[in-house]
Amino acid sequence: MRIERATVDEYKAYLQEPSRPPSRGGNTRAWHSHVLIIGDVRYSFLALGTKKWVFASDVTSFDWEWDETKRYRNIVRDSIQVWDRYGQAVVRGERGVKERRTAQARMPASRREQRN
């Protein structure tokens, strides 16, 4: 299914990986769930970082599909098209790829101190 030339009412991003302290690189390139609310309908997709893909003043079009349970409308990330307020096509967001983070962050102490 497709959404054509819609404006986003609300945009949120939620961290989907274990959190990391800034000294270990932080969460700027971690996987986040990006949620776009258009009207009263929620659409979401996974992407790197918290950078917005669509601003409030933008117009967007994208393809979406239901998940297996028919509860969530998942955006096909490669189909997102965005035009700014002047009608110019723009590309936003972190579009790279990386492995999912599985390890939890350690306490800021030596291994000996952690044993005690």
Phi and psi restraints in degrees (value plus and minus 20) as a CYANA .aco file:
   2 ARG   PHI    -156.6  -116.6
   2 ARG   PSI     121.8   161.8
   3 ILE   PHI    -127.8   -87.8
   3 ILE   PSI     108.5   148.5
   4 GLU   PHI    -135.4   -95.4
   4 GLU   PSI     109.9   149.9
   5 ARG   PHI      27.3    67.3
   5 ARG   PSI      36.8    76.8
   6 ALA   PHI    -128.5   -88.5
   6 ALA   PSI     132.1   172.1
   7 THR   PHI    -121.6   -81.6
   7 THR   PSI     124.8   164.8
   8 VAL   PHI    -110.1   -70.1
   8 VAL   PSI     107.5   147.5
   9 ASP   PHI    -100.1   -60.1
   9 ASP   PSI     -56.7   -16.7
  10 GLU   PHI    -169.8  -129.8
  10 GLU   PSI     125.8   165.8
  11 TYR   PHI    -156.4  -116.4
  11 TYR   PSI     107.8   147.8
  12 LYS   PHI    -156.6  -116.6
  12 LYS   PSI     134.4   174.4
  13 ALA   PHI    -152.5  -112.5
  13 ALA   PSI     113.9   153.9
  14 TYR   PHI    -143.3  -103.3
  14 TYR   PSI     113.8   153.8
  15 LEU   PHI     -85.9   -45.9
  15 LEU   PSI     112.1   152.1
  16 GLN   PHI    -134.0   -94.0
  16 GLN   PSI     -20.2    19.8
  17 GLU   PHI    -137.7   -97.7
  17 GLU   PSI     145.2   185.2
  18 PRO   PHI     -78.5   -38.5
  18 PRO   PSI     117.1   157.1
  19 SER   PHI     -88.9   -48.9
  19 SER   PSI     127.7   167.7
  20 ARG   PHI    -147.8  -107.8
  20 ARG   PSI     124.1   164.1
  21 PRO   PHI     -90.5   -50.5
  21 PRO   PSI     138.1   178.1
  22 PRO   PHI     -77.9   -37.9
  22 PRO   PSI     -51.0   -11.0
  23 SER   PHI     -87.1   -47.1
  23 SER   PSI     -39.9     0.1
  24 ARG   PHI    -123.2   -83.2
  24 ARG   PSI      -7.4    32.6
  25 GLY   PHI      90.1   130.1
  25 GLY   PSI     -34.4     5.6
  26 GLY   PHI      46.7    86.7
  26 GLY   PSI    -182.3  -142.3
  27 ASN   PHI    -130.7   -90.7
  27 ASN   PSI      -5.9    34.1
  28 THR   PHI     -86.5   -46.5
  28 THR   PSI     -49.5    -9.5
  29 ARG   PHI    -133.9   -93.9
  29 ARG   PSI       0.9    40.9
  30 ALA   PHI     -99.8   -59.8
  30 ALA   PSI     140.8   180.8
  31 TRP   PHI     -91.1   -51.1
  31 TRP   PSI     111.1   151.1
  32 HIS   PHI    -147.1  -107.1
  32 HIS   PSI     129.0   169.0
  33 SER   PHI    -111.4   -71.4
  33 SER   PSI      97.7   137.7
  34 HIS   PHI    -117.3   -77.3
  34 HIS   PSI     108.6   148.6
  35 VAL   PHI    -139.1   -99.1
  35 VAL   PSI     104.0   144.0
  36 LEU   PHI    -129.0   -89.0
  36 LEU   PSI     110.2   150.2
  37 ILE   PHI    -130.9   -90.9
  37 ILE   PSI      97.8   137.8
  38 ILE   PHI    -140.2  -100.2
  38 ILE   PSI      95.6   135.6
  39 GLY   PHI      49.5    89.5
  39 GLY   PSI    -144.5  -104.5
  40 ASP   PHI    -132.7   -92.7
  40 ASP   PSI      -2.5    37.5
  41 VAL   PHI    -128.5   -88.5
  41 VAL   PSI     114.6   154.6
  42 ARG   PHI    -119.6   -79.6
  42 ARG   PSI     112.3   152.3
  43 TYR   PHI    -144.7  -104.7
  43 TYR   PSI     123.5   163.5
  44 SER   PHI    -162.9  -122.9
  44 SER   PSI     140.4   180.4
  45 PHE   PHI    -177.6  -137.6
  45 PHE   PSI     138.8   178.8
  46 LEU   PHI    -116.4   -76.4
  46 LEU   PSI     116.9   156.9
  47 ALA   PHI    -175.0  -135.0
  47 ALA   PSI     143.9   183.9
  48 LEU   PHI     -97.0   -57.0
  48 LEU   PSI     121.0   161.0
  49 GLY   PHI      56.3    96.3
  49 GLY   PSI     154.2   194.2
  50 THR   PHI    -123.6   -83.6
  50 THR   PSI     -19.3    20.7
  51 LYS   PHI     -81.6   -41.6
  51 LYS   PSI     114.6   154.6
  52 LYS   PHI     -88.6   -48.6
  52 LYS   PSI     121.5   161.5
  53 TRP   PHI    -112.2   -72.2
  53 TRP   PSI     -45.8    -5.8
  54 VAL   PHI    -157.3  -117.3
  54 VAL   PSI     106.5   146.5
  55 PHE   PHI    -109.9   -69.9
  55 PHE   PSI     147.0   187.0
  56 ALA   PHI     -83.8   -43.8
  56 ALA   PSI     -51.6   -11.6
  57 SER   PHI    -106.3   -66.3
  57 SER   PSI     -20.5    19.5
  58 ASP   PHI    -109.1   -69.1
  58 ASP   PSI     144.1   184.1
  59 VAL   PHI    -136.4   -96.4
  59 VAL   PSI     116.8   156.8
  60 THR   PHI    -153.3  -113.3
  60 THR   PSI     133.9   173.9
  61 SER   PHI    -154.5  -114.5
  61 SER   PSI     124.0   164.0
  62 PHE   PHI    -183.0  -143.0
  62 PHE   PSI     140.7   180.7
  63 ASP   PHI    -113.8   -73.8
  63 ASP   PSI     129.7   169.7
  64 TRP   PHI    -164.2  -124.2
  64 TRP   PSI     140.1   180.1
  65 GLU   PHI    -164.9  -124.9
  65 GLU   PSI     134.4   174.4
  66 TRP   PHI     -93.6   -53.6
  66 TRP   PSI     131.6   171.6
  67 ASP   PHI    -101.1   -61.1
  67 ASP   PSI    -195.9  -155.9
  68 GLU   PHI     -82.7   -42.7
  68 GLU   PSI     -52.1   -12.1
  69 THR   PHI    -110.3   -70.3
  69 THR   PSI     -23.6    16.4
  70 LYS   PHI      41.9    81.9
  70 LYS   PSI       9.1    49.1
  71 ARG   PHI    -121.5   -81.5
  71 ARG   PSI     -52.5   -12.5
  72 TYR   PHI    -137.7   -97.7
  72 TYR   PSI     120.7   160.7
  73 ARG   PHI    -117.1   -77.1
  73 ARG   PSI      86.1   126.1
  74 ASN   PHI    -113.7   -73.7
  74 ASN   PSI     106.0   146.0
  75 ILE   PHI     -98.0   -58.0
  75 ILE   PSI     117.0   157.0
  76 VAL   PHI     -99.1   -59.1
  76 VAL   PSI      89.3   129.3
  77 ARG   PHI     -78.0   -38.0
  77 ARG   PSI     -58.1   -18.1
  78 ASP   PHI     -92.9   -52.9
  78 ASP   PSI     -31.8     8.2
  79 SER   PHI    -113.8   -73.8
  79 SER   PSI     -22.3    17.7
  80 ILE   PHI     -90.7   -50.7
  80 ILE   PSI     105.2   145.2
  81 GLN   PHI    -142.0  -102.0
  81 GLN   PSI     117.5   157.5
  82 VAL   PHI    -152.6  -112.6
  82 VAL   PSI     118.4   158.4
  83 TRP   PHI    -143.6  -103.6
  83 TRP   PSI     115.2   155.2
  84 ASP   PHI     -98.9   -58.9
  84 ASP   PSI    -195.2  -155.2
  85 ARG   PHI     -84.7   -44.7
  85 ARG   PSI     -37.9     2.1
  86 TYR   PHI    -115.2   -75.2
  86 TYR   PSI     -18.8    21.2
  87 GLY   PHI      66.4   106.4
  87 GLY   PSI     -12.6    27.4
  88 GLN   PHI    -105.1   -65.1
  88 GLN   PSI     115.7   155.7
  89 ALA   PHI     -89.7   -49.7
  89 ALA   PSI     112.7   152.7
  90 VAL   PHI    -150.2  -110.2
  90 VAL   PSI     136.9   176.9
  91 VAL   PHI    -140.8  -100.8
  91 VAL   PSI     103.2   143.2
  92 ARG   PHI    -149.2  -109.2
  92 ARG   PSI     147.7   187.7
  93 GLY   PHI      67.9   107.9
  93 GLY   PSI     142.7   182.7
  94 GLU   PHI    -105.3   -65.3
  94 GLU   PSI      92.2   132.2
  95 ARG   PHI    -124.3   -84.3
  95 ARG   PSI      -5.4    34.6
  96 GLY   PHI     -97.5   -57.5
  96 GLY   PSI    -196.5  -156.5
  97 VAL   PHI    -154.0  -114.0
  97 VAL   PSI     124.6   164.6
  98 LYS   PHI    -178.2  -138.2
  98 LYS   PSI     144.9   184.9
  99 GLU   PHI     -88.0   -48.0
  99 GLU   PSI     134.5   174.5
 100 ARG   PHI     -94.2   -54.2
 100 ARG   PSI     122.2   162.2
 101 ARG   PHI    -102.9   -62.9
 101 ARG   PSI     108.2   148.2
 102 THR   PHI    -136.3   -96.3
 102 THR   PSI     -46.6    -6.6
 103 ALA   PHI     -97.0   -57.0
 103 ALA   PSI     119.8   159.8
 104 GLN   PHI    -100.0   -60.0
 104 GLN   PSI     133.0   173.0
 105 ALA   PHI     -92.5   -52.5
 105 ALA   PSI     120.7   160.7
 106 ARG   PHI    -103.4   -63.4
 106 ARG   PSI     142.0   182.0
 107 MET   PHI     -87.5   -47.5
 107 MET   PSI     127.6   167.6
 108 PRO   PHI     -98.5   -58.5
 108 PRO   PSI      48.9    88.9
 109 ALA   PHI    -172.2  -132.2
 109 ALA   PSI     145.4   185.4
 110 SER   PHI     -92.7   -52.7
 110 SER   PSI     145.1   185.1
 111 ARG   PHI     -82.1   -42.1
 111 ARG   PSI     -57.6   -17.6
 112 ARG   PHI     -82.6   -42.6
 112 ARG   PSI     -64.2   -24.2
 113 GLU   PHI     -87.2   -47.2
 113 GLU   PSI     -49.9    -9.9
 114 GLN   PHI     -90.4   -50.4
 114 GLN   PSI     -51.8   -11.8
 115 ARG   PHI     -88.3   -48.3
 115 ARG   PSI     -48.9    -8.9
